[in-house]
């Protein structure tokens, strides 16, 4: 199986997450839908902690897993694996 992970650090809010997810899902449906259904590709999204539940709702009808990042004391930035 081939895995694709997406992690956007602390750079998206709920509005920008919705817009990104809509674009992402369109691309996934066009490019990877058959491979996902056949179990050849696994997609996992790692949003900031406040967006875990909203994102889960946005991708509920798709074969996309959700993962969590750890926590950062910094307000914003590209801190690999950390959320503010």
Secondary structure by P-SEA (a helix, b strand, c coil): cbbbbbbbcccccaaaaaaaaaaaaaaaaaccaaaaaaccbbbbbbccccaaaaaaaaacccccccbbbbbbcccccccccccc
